[in-house]
Amino acid sequence: MRKLHALFDHLKKSKPNMTMTKHLNLPRITMIGDIHVYIENHRGISRFTDQEIGLNITNGQIMIKGSNLVIKMLLSTEILIEGKIDTLAIIESSTKDGVKK
C-alpha cells in the first residue's frame, strides 16, 4: 500500500497539469442516469450496433449494452453515447494495450 501511495504522490508532483486518469491510461466514465455516457481515454470502437457498443481501452474493453444506442460525438480518445443504457461492463484483457493478438 505504501508503494501505491508513493506512486500517486510522485505522479501528482511530476505533472500537475495532467489528470491522474490520463497519466495511468485509465478510462474516465461519466454516466447520467441510464440515457447518457461520456467516456475518455478509449482506444477505438471494436463493435457498434444500436444495441451494443464495444470500446477498446488500455487493459481490455468497455461493453455498453442497451437499446437505441447512438454515438453523438466521437473524437480520437473521447466518445459520447446516448440511448437506453442497460449495462456497462469493463472486461479486462491480459493482452498489451487492449489489442488482441
C-alpha positions in Angstrom: 0.0 0.0 0.0 2.9 2.3 0.7 4.2 1.8 -2.8 0.9 2.8 -4.3 0.7 6.0 -2.2 4.3 6.8 -3.2 3.4 6.3 -6.9 0.4 8.6 -6.6 2.4 11.3 -4.8 5.1 11.1 -7.5 2.6 11.3 -10.3 0.9 14.3 -8.7 4.2 16.2 -8.3 5.6 15.2 -11.7 2.9 16.6 -14.0 0.4 18.7 -12.1 -1.5 19.7 -15.3 -2.1 16.2 -16.3 -5.1 14.3 -14.8 -4.4 11.1 -13.0 -6.6 9.1 -15.5 -4.6 10.3 -18.4 -1.3 9.6 -16.6 -2.3 6.0 -15.9 -4.1 5.5 -19.2 -7.3 4.7 -17.4 -10.8 5.4 -18.9 -12.8 8.1 -17.3 -16.5 7.2 -17.5 -19.2 9.8 -16.8 -22.8 8.5 -16.8 -26.0 10.4 -16.4 -28.9 8.2 -15.5 -29.4 5.4 -18.0 -29.5 7.7 -21.1 -26.1 9.2 -21.5 -22.4 8.0 -21.1 -19.3 10.0 -21.8 -16.0 8.1 -22.0 -12.5 9.5 -22.2 -9.2 7.6 -22.9 -10.7 4.9 -25.2 -8.6 3.4 -28.0 -11.2 2.9 -30.7 -14.5 1.2 -31.4 -14.5 -2.6 -31.7 -18.2 -3.1 -32.1 -21.2 -0.9 -32.9 -24.9 -1.7 -33.2 -27.9 0.1 -31.9 -27.9 -2.5 -29.0 -24.2 -2.9 -28.2 -21.1 -0.7 -28.4 -17.6 -2.0 -27.6 -14.6 0.2 -27.0 -11.0 -0.8 -26.7 -9.1 0.5 -23.7 -5.6 0.0 -22.5 -6.3 -3.1 -20.5 -9.3 -4.6 -22.3 -12.7 -3.4 -23.4 -15.7 -1.5 -22.3 -19.0 -3.0 -23.4 -22.2 -0.9 -23.4 -25.5 -2.7 -24.0 -28.9 -1.2 -24.3 -31.4 -0.1 -27.0 -31.4 2.8 -29.5 -27.7 3.5 -28.8 -26.3 6.2 -30.9 -22.9 7.9 -31.0 -23.5 11.6 -30.5 -19.8 12.7 -30.5 -16.6 10.8 -31.4 -13.1 12.2 -31.0 -9.8 10.3 -31.1 -10.0 9.4 -27.4 -13.4 10.6 -26.3 -17.0 9.4 -27.1 -20.5 10.4 -26.2 -23.2 7.7 -26.3 -26.9 8.2 -25.9 -29.8 5.8 -25.7 -31.3 3.5 -23.2 -28.3 2.0 -21.4 -28.9 -1.3 -19.6 -25.3 -2.4 -18.8 -21.8 -1.0 -18.9 -19.1 -3.6 -18.2 -15.3 -3.4 -18.2 -13.7 -6.6 -19.5 -10.1 -6.8 -18.6 -7.6 -8.4 -21.0 -4.2 -9.8 -20.4 -3.0 -8.5 -23.9 -0.9 -5.4 -24.2 -2.6 -2.1 -25.0 -6.0 -3.7 -25.2 -5.3 -5.1 -28.6 -6.0 -8.8 -29.1 -3.2 -10.9 -30.7 
